Amino acid sequence: MTHTADGLVALEAQLRQDLEYLELPAKSWVPEHQYKGVPVRDVVVIGAGMCGLAAVAKLQLSGVSNVVAYDAAPAGLEGPWVTFARMETLRSPKSLHGPALGLPQLTFRAWFTAQWGSDAWQALDKIAKDQWMDYLVWYRKVLNLPVQNNVRVTRVTPVDGLLALELSGAQSGVVYARRLVLATGRSGLGGFAVPDFLSGIDRKFWAHSADEIDFDALQGKRIAILGAGASAMDNAATALENGAAAVDLIIRRKAMPRINKMTGIGSQGVVHGMHLLADDWKWKFVDYTASTQTPPPRSSTLRVSRHENARFFLDCGVNSVKQQENGLQLNTTQGALYYDYLIAATGFTNNFHGRPEFAAIAPYIRSWADGRYNSEMGNARQSMLEAPDLGPSFEFRERTPGECPLLAHIYCFNDAAMLTHGKVSGDIPAVSAGADRLARGIIASLFAEDVEQHYASLQAFDIPELQGDEWVDSTPLLKQENAL
Ligand SMILES: Cc1cc2nc3c(=O)[nH]c(=O)nc-3n(C[C@H](O)[C@H](O)[C@H](O)COP(=O)(O)OP(=O)(O)OC[C@H]3O[C@@H](n4cnc5c(N)ncnc54)[C@H](O)[C@@H]3O)c2cc1C
């Protein structure tokens, strides 16, 4: 595959021209605000992964220019792609528009074709995960997005109608924001979902699949992987490729899920219609897909099963885990199994109390368990009950009205929004639609909050369009005629 840098230069020129044709970015329109003499940000976005970048880009293009995204990760290492994502390629088809926000020149396809040509595009099967990261790095650069890396938001507190954000890392201290977007990724508001039987087990014997794992150290070891999703396969394959002696997939289900249901019915109807459905329908869709489960990609599963020392144990629920001197004893429904190390590919949780930075607001966040769910909707699934009960633009709602009104200024633009909003704030296919919905909500709310200033601007605006010499007042003539 021959690479040409000139193609990218030309693409960037074309993108600049398209933006100019569309008068983008729109002129900056939000009045400046200060708090105790310090400038206030109109919007702060926590996280500069794909969702954070799309959110910042959409806001900036819409003339909300006083915006910044903070990411704890170093530049180029945001999100899972080159850190804990252990697959070889994306699951998604290469042609998805992703965060392109309706701009053809911003798509992965345009970026790829500009550098490697149309034949290479035709020949490409799936997007390599590192290449997806390279694309996101370019996306940020070409749109000149305001992102500050190596900055962790450690605490969010409501103060005098604003949100005070404590920062640590490359920038420390407190910044104030009028609106806050949580683009914090898969773990959303919670953290890792870890089965109870691992509590109390020394961390030297186990990791979560999204942890940093030293696979070299697992050479020659017997590894158990809990789960049968994409991450289970990716971690199993990585362990096998790094010389693990044996890898067992411990799968509670009797059969592997084989059909990717939600992807199967993907359409613009789902993207734009799901969030407007009645709550019982939303519940039904998410409950059904949670019960049928998403299968791991075929290629990821083959990447595991081609190793002779890989085994798939189905109908194998773990009842308890016993820590031994040099490993773990898993007491399963199929009997006792012994391992040197375990990787829990058990996903993430929406439990708001799992993230220290949100501890000050977590108790006030209304979830579906707080009255939005009723038993007639279907199974009382814990992960769904914990989902935040969001407003139409991803904004949080209060559990008890009046206790934390500023929650309405905090937007949950991450995976935890799925039950209320559909899959528009986590996966690649519909992230642009999500960013659009989010930006419209923020724009409307900033405009409404500043309405007096906008009205004052309307009154103060005094640049005449007519100079006064374009016409003659004929009323005196009319008076004369009437007098005759
Ligand atoms: C292993 C894996 C593979 C996936 N593969 C696909 C796929 O093939 N196709 C698809 O459509 N989707 C896929 N997804 C789902 C989804 O596209 C990704 O999770 C994607 O990264 C979501 O983007 P995001 O911006 O929401 O979150 P992330 O990319 O995770 O970004 C969140 C960012 O927030 C930052 N952050 C969090 N808290 C703080 C804080 N307090 N202060 C500062 N920064 C903070 C983190 O450092 C991180 O960079 C995959 C997910 C995973 C985990």
The ligand as a MOL file (V3000), in Angstrom:
LIG
                    3D

  0  0  0     0  0            999 V3000
M  V30 BEGIN CTAB
M  V30 COUNTS 53 58 0 0 0
M  V30 BEGIN ATOM
M  V30 1 C -12.2530 -2.5270 23.3940 0
M  V30 2 C -13.3110 -1.7470 22.7030 0
M  V30 3 C -13.5310 -1.9030 21.3420 0
M  V30 4 C -14.5370 -1.1840 20.6860 0
M  V30 5 N -14.7350 -1.3560 19.3470 0
M  V30 6 C -15.7460 -0.6940 18.7340 0
M  V30 7 C -16.0220 -0.8580 17.3370 0
M  V30 8 O -15.3640 -1.6010 16.6370 0
M  V30 9 N -17.0490 -0.1580 16.7840 0
M  V30 10 C -17.8160 0.6940 17.5200 0
M  V30 11 O -18.7230 1.3130 16.9950 0
M  V30 12 N -17.5710 0.8580 18.8260 0
M  V30 13 C -16.5790 0.1880 19.4510 0
M  V30 14 N -16.3640 0.3650 20.7860 0
M  V30 15 C -17.2970 1.2340 21.5190 0
M  V30 16 C -16.9810 2.7370 21.3640 0
M  V30 17 O -16.8770 3.1290 20.0380 0
M  V30 18 C -15.7200 3.0990 22.0750 0
M  V30 19 O -15.8630 2.7780 23.4250 0
M  V30 20 C -15.3490 4.5760 21.9440 0
M  V30 21 O -14.0660 4.7330 22.4500 0
M  V30 22 C -16.3350 5.4730 22.6580 0
M  V30 23 O -15.8440 6.7740 22.6400 0
M  V30 24 P -15.9990 7.7290 23.8830 0
M  V30 25 O -15.4880 9.0500 23.4910 0
M  V30 26 O -17.3870 7.6040 24.4030 0
M  V30 27 O -15.0940 7.0920 25.0240 0
M  V30 28 P -13.5290 6.9050 25.0980 0
M  V30 29 O -12.9610 6.7450 23.7420 0
M  V30 30 O -13.2960 5.8300 26.0920 0
M  V30 31 O -13.0000 8.2890 25.6750 0
M  V30 32 C -13.2550 8.6880 26.9950 0
M  V30 33 C -12.1120 9.5650 27.4190 0
M  V30 34 O -12.4670 10.1880 28.6450 0
M  V30 35 C -11.2950 10.3850 29.3820 0
M  V30 36 N -11.6840 10.5970 30.7730 0
M  V30 37 C -12.5310 9.8430 31.5150 0
M  V30 38 N -12.6610 10.3860 32.7410 0
M  V30 39 C -11.9010 11.4990 32.7720 0
M  V30 40 C -11.6330 12.5040 33.7540 0
M  V30 41 N -12.1830 12.4610 34.9600 0
M  V30 42 N -10.8100 13.5310 33.4300 0
M  V30 43 C -10.2470 13.6060 32.1900 0
M  V30 44 N -10.4490 12.6710 31.2420 0
M  V30 45 C -11.2700 11.6420 31.5170 0
M  V30 46 C -10.4960 9.1200 29.1600 0
M  V30 47 O -9.1180 9.3360 29.3780 0
M  V30 48 C -10.8270 8.7970 27.6940 0
M  V30 49 O -9.8190 9.1990 26.8050 0
M  V30 50 C -15.3540 -0.3180 21.4320 0
M  V30 51 C -15.1200 -0.1650 22.8040 0
M  V30 52 C -14.1170 -0.8670 23.4320 0
M  V30 53 C -13.9210 -0.6590 24.9160 0
M  V30 END ATOM
M  V30 BEGIN BOND
M  V30 1 1 1 2
M  V30 2 1 2 3
M  V30 3 2 2 52
M  V30 4 2 3 4
M  V30 5 1 4 5
M  V30 6 1 4 50
M  V30 7 2 5 6
M  V30 8 1 6 7
M  V30 9 1 6 13
M  V30 10 2 7 8
M  V30 11 1 7 9
M  V30 12 1 9 10
M  V30 13 2 10 11
M  V30 14 1 10 12
M  V30 15 2 12 13
M  V30 16 1 13 14
M  V30 17 1 14 15
M  V30 18 1 14 50
M  V30 19 1 15 16
M  V30 20 1 16 17
M  V30 21 1 16 18
M  V30 22 1 18 19
M  V30 23 1 18 20
M  V30 24 1 20 21
M  V30 25 1 20 22
M  V30 26 1 22 23
M  V30 27 1 23 24
M  V30 28 2 24 25
M  V30 29 1 24 26
M  V30 30 1 24 27
M  V30 31 1 27 28
M  V30 32 2 28 29
M  V30 33 1 28 30
M  V30 34 1 28 31
M  V30 35 1 31 32
M  V30 36 1 32 33
M  V30 37 1 33 34
M  V30 38 1 33 48
M  V30 39 1 34 35
M  V30 40 1 35 36
M  V30 41 1 35 46
M  V30 42 1 36 37
M  V30 43 1 36 45
M  V30 44 2 37 38
M  V30 45 1 38 39
M  V30 46 1 39 40
M  V30 47 2 39 45
M  V30 48 1 40 41
M  V30 49 2 40 42
M  V30 50 1 42 43
M  V30 51 2 43 44
M  V30 52 1 44 45
M  V30 53 1 46 47
M  V30 54 1 46 48
M  V30 55 1 48 49
M  V30 56 2 50 51
M  V30 57 1 51 52
M  V30 58 1 52 53
M  V30 END BOND
M  V30 END CTAB
M  END
